[in-house]
């Protein structure tokens, strides 16, 4: 169970890092909006995972 939570945490952290890197590139408004939405979703998921551990 701990390994699964660690793997999910790492996946969310990796996705967040990837989306932040993408936001530093040239994007259309539609692309930027989509990536910002996905970034917010990943950050929320990571926060919820941290709360579930407590």
DSSP file (Angstrom, degrees, kcal/mol; ACC not computed):
  #  RESIDUE AA STRUCTURE BP1 BP2  ACC     N-H-->O    O-->H-N    N-H-->O    O-->H-N    TCO  KAPPA ALPHA  PHI   PSI    X-CA   Y-CA   Z-CA
    1    1 A X     >        0   0    0      0, 0.0     4,-2.1     0, 0.0     5,-0.2   0.000 360.0 360.0 360.0 -42.5    0.0    0.0    0.0
    2    2 A X  H  >  +     0   0    0      1,-0.2     4,-2.5     2,-0.2     5,-0.2   0.901 360.0  52.8 -64.3 -40.1    2.8    2.4    0.9
    3    3 A X  H  > S+     0   0    0      1,-0.2     4,-2.4     2,-0.2    -1,-0.2   0.883 108.1  51.1 -62.8 -38.2    4.5    1.6   -2.4
    4    4 A X  H  > S+     0   0    0      2,-0.2     4,-2.4     1,-0.2    -1,-0.2   0.921 111.3  46.7 -65.9 -43.4    1.4    2.4   -4.4
    5    5 A X  H  X S+     0   0    0     -4,-2.1     4,-2.6     2,-0.2    -2,-0.2   0.893 112.6  50.3 -65.6 -39.2    0.9    5.8   -2.6
    6    6 A X  H  X S+     0   0    0     -4,-2.5     4,-2.6     2,-0.2    -2,-0.2   0.914 110.6  49.4 -64.0 -42.4    4.6    6.6   -3.2
    7    7 A X  H  X S+     0   0    0     -4,-2.4     4,-2.2     2,-0.2    -2,-0.2   0.905 112.2  47.8 -63.8 -41.9    4.2    5.7   -6.9
    8    8 A X  H  X S+     0   0    0     -4,-2.4     4,-2.4     2,-0.2    -2,-0.2   0.906 111.5  51.0 -65.6 -40.5    1.1    7.9   -7.2
    9    9 A X  H  X S+     0   0    0     -4,-2.6     4,-2.6     1,-0.2    -2,-0.2   0.936 111.5  47.1 -61.3 -46.2    2.9   10.8   -5.4
   10   10 A X  H  X S+     0   0    0     -4,-2.6     4,-2.7     1,-0.2    -1,-0.2   0.890 110.3  52.8 -63.0 -39.3    5.8   10.5   -7.8
   11   11 A X  H  X S+     0   0    0     -4,-2.2     4,-2.4     2,-0.2    -1,-0.2   0.929 111.2  46.3 -62.6 -44.7    3.6   10.3  -10.8
   12   12 A X  H  X S+     0   0    0     -4,-2.4     4,-2.6     2,-0.2    -2,-0.2   0.924 113.2  49.4 -63.5 -43.8    1.8   13.5   -9.7
   13   13 A X  H  X S+     0   0    0     -4,-2.6     4,-2.3     1,-0.2    -2,-0.2   0.904 111.7  48.7 -62.4 -41.5    5.0   15.3   -9.0
   14   14 A X  H  X S+     0   0    0     -4,-2.7     4,-2.4     2,-0.2    -1,-0.2   0.903 111.7  49.3 -64.9 -41.1    6.5   14.3  -12.4
   15   15 A X  H  X S+     0   0    0     -4,-2.4     4,-2.7     2,-0.2     5,-0.2   0.911 110.2  51.1 -64.2 -42.0    3.3   15.5  -14.2
   16   16 A X  H  X S+     0   0    0     -4,-2.6     4,-2.3     1,-0.2    -2,-0.2   0.931 111.1  48.0 -60.8 -45.8    3.5   18.8  -12.3
   17   17 A X  H  X S+     0   0    0     -4,-2.3     4,-2.1     1,-0.2    -1,-0.2   0.910 112.1  49.8 -61.6 -42.4    7.1   19.3  -13.3
   18   18 A X  H  X S+     0   0    0     -4,-2.4     4,-2.4     1,-0.2    -2,-0.2   0.923 111.1  48.3 -63.8 -44.4    6.3   18.4  -16.9
   19   19 A X  H  X S+     0   0    0     -4,-2.7     4,-2.0     1,-0.2    -1,-0.2   0.885 110.2  52.0 -65.1 -37.6    3.4   20.8  -17.1
   20   20 A X  H  X S+     0   0    0     -4,-2.3     4,-0.6    -5,-0.2    -1,-0.2   0.899 110.2  48.9 -64.5 -39.1    5.5   23.6  -15.6
   21   21 A X  H >< S+     0   0    0     -4,-2.1     3,-1.2     1,-0.2    -2,-0.2   0.919 109.9  51.9 -64.5 -42.5    8.2   23.0  -18.2
   22   22 A X  H >< S+     0   0    0     -4,-2.4     3,-1.9     1,-0.3    -2,-0.2   0.868 101.9  60.1 -62.0 -36.3    5.5   23.1  -20.9
   23   23 A X  H 3< S+     0   0    0     -4,-2.0    -1,-0.3     1,-0.3    -2,-0.2   0.683  97.0  61.5 -66.7 -16.3    4.2   26.4  -19.7
   24   24 A X  T << S+     0   0    0     -3,-1.2    -1,-0.3    -4,-0.6    -2,-0.2   0.420  96.2  77.9 -88.5   1.6    7.6   27.9  -20.3
   25   25 A X  S <  S-     0   0    0     -3,-1.9     2,-0.5    -4,-0.1    -3,-0.0  -0.507  99.4 -81.3-102.0 174.2    7.4   27.2  -24.0
   26   26 A X        +     0   0    0     -2,-0.2     2,-0.3     6,-0.0    -2,-0.1  -0.664  60.8 166.8 -77.7 122.4    5.5   28.9  -26.8
   27   27 A X        -     0   0    0     -2,-0.5     2,-0.1    -4,-0.1    -4,-0.0  -0.950  36.9-113.0-135.4 153.1    1.8   27.8  -26.6
   28   28 A X     >  -     0   0    0     -2,-0.3     4,-2.8     1,-0.1     5,-0.2  -0.356  40.7-104.7 -73.4 167.1   -1.4   28.9  -28.1
   29   29 A X  H  > S+     0   0    0      1,-0.2     4,-2.4     2,-0.2     5,-0.2   0.893 122.9  50.8 -60.9 -39.5   -4.1   30.3  -25.7
   30   30 A X  H  > S+     0   0    0      2,-0.2     4,-2.3     1,-0.2    -1,-0.2   0.925 111.9  46.4 -65.5 -45.0   -6.0   27.0  -26.0
   31   31 A X  H  > S+     0   0    0      2,-0.2     4,-2.6     1,-0.2     5,-0.2   0.924 112.7  50.2 -62.6 -44.9   -2.9   24.9  -25.2
   32   32 A X  H  X S+     0   0    0     -4,-2.8     4,-2.6     1,-0.2     5,-0.2   0.918 110.8  49.2 -60.8 -44.1   -1.9   27.1  -22.3
   33   33 A X  H  X S+     0   0    0     -4,-2.4     4,-2.2    -5,-0.2    -1,-0.2   0.922 111.7  49.2 -61.7 -44.5   -5.4   27.0  -20.8
   34   34 A X  H  X S+     0   0    0     -4,-2.3     4,-2.5     1,-0.2    -2,-0.2   0.930 113.1  46.0 -61.2 -46.1   -5.5   23.2  -21.1
   35   35 A X  H  X S+     0   0    0     -4,-2.6     4,-2.6     1,-0.2    -2,-0.2   0.892 111.0  52.2 -67.3 -39.3   -2.1   22.8  -19.5
   36   36 A X  H  X S+     0   0    0     -4,-2.6     4,-2.2    -5,-0.2    -1,-0.2   0.891 110.7  49.1 -62.2 -38.4   -2.9   25.2  -16.7
   37   37 A X  H  X S+     0   0    0     -4,-2.2     4,-2.3    -5,-0.2    -2,-0.2   0.933 112.2  47.1 -65.4 -45.8   -6.1   23.2  -16.0
   38   38 A X  H  X S+     0   0    0     -4,-2.5     4,-2.4     2,-0.2    -2,-0.2   0.885 110.6  53.1 -63.3 -38.9   -4.2   19.9  -16.0
   39   39 A X  H  X S+     0   0    0     -4,-2.6     4,-2.5     2,-0.2    -1,-0.2   0.925 109.3  48.5 -62.0 -45.1   -1.6   21.4  -13.7
   40   40 A X  H  X S+     0   0    0     -4,-2.2     4,-2.3     1,-0.2    -2,-0.2   0.902 111.2  50.8 -62.2 -41.0   -4.3   22.5  -11.2
   41   41 A X  H  X S+     0   0    0     -4,-2.3     4,-2.5     2,-0.2    -2,-0.2   0.914 111.1  47.9 -63.1 -42.7   -5.8   19.1  -11.3
   42   42 A X  H  X S+     0   0    0     -4,-2.4     4,-2.4     2,-0.2    -2,-0.2   0.903 111.4  50.2 -65.6 -41.2   -2.5   17.4  -10.6
   43   43 A X  H  X S+     0   0    0     -4,-2.5     4,-2.2     2,-0.2    -1,-0.2   0.897 111.9  48.2 -64.8 -39.7   -1.7   19.8   -7.7
   44   44 A X  H  X S+     0   0    0     -4,-2.3     4,-2.7     2,-0.2    -2,-0.2   0.921 111.2  50.2 -64.7 -44.2   -5.2   19.1   -6.2
   45   45 A X  H  X S+     0   0    0     -4,-2.5     4,-2.1     1,-0.2    -2,-0.2   0.895 110.6  49.7 -61.7 -40.4   -4.7   15.3   -6.6
   46   46 A X  H  X S+     0   0    0     -4,-2.4     4,-2.0     2,-0.2    -1,-0.2   0.904 111.7  48.6 -66.1 -41.2   -1.3   15.6   -4.9
   47   47 A X  H  X S+     0   0    0     -4,-2.2     4,-2.2     2,-0.2    -2,-0.2   0.906 111.0  50.0 -64.1 -41.7   -2.8   17.6   -2.0
   48   48 A X  H  X S+     0   0    0     -4,-2.7     4,-2.1     1,-0.2    -2,-0.2   0.882 109.0  52.0 -65.3 -37.6   -5.6   15.1   -1.6
   49   49 A X  H  X S+     0   0    0     -4,-2.1     4,-1.1     2,-0.2    -1,-0.2   0.897 109.6  49.6 -64.3 -40.2   -3.1   12.3   -1.5
   50   50 A X  H  X S+     0   0    0     -4,-2.0     4,-0.9     1,-0.2     3,-0.2   0.887 111.0  49.6 -65.8 -38.9   -1.2   14.1    1.2
   51   51 A X  H  < S+     0   0    0     -4,-2.2     3,-0.4     1,-0.2    -2,-0.2   0.863 105.8  56.7 -67.7 -35.6   -4.3   14.6    3.2
   52   52 A X  H  < S+     0   0    0     -4,-2.1    -1,-0.2     1,-0.2    -2,-0.2   0.792 103.0  55.9 -67.2 -27.3   -5.3   11.0    2.9
   53   53 A X  H  <        0   0    0     -4,-1.1    -1,-0.2    -3,-0.2    -2,-0.2   0.807 360.0 360.0 -72.5 -30.0   -2.0   10.0    4.5
   54   54 A X     <        0   0    0     -4,-0.9    -1,-0.2    -3,-0.4    -2,-0.2   0.487 360.0 360.0 -68.5 360.0   -2.7   12.1    7.5
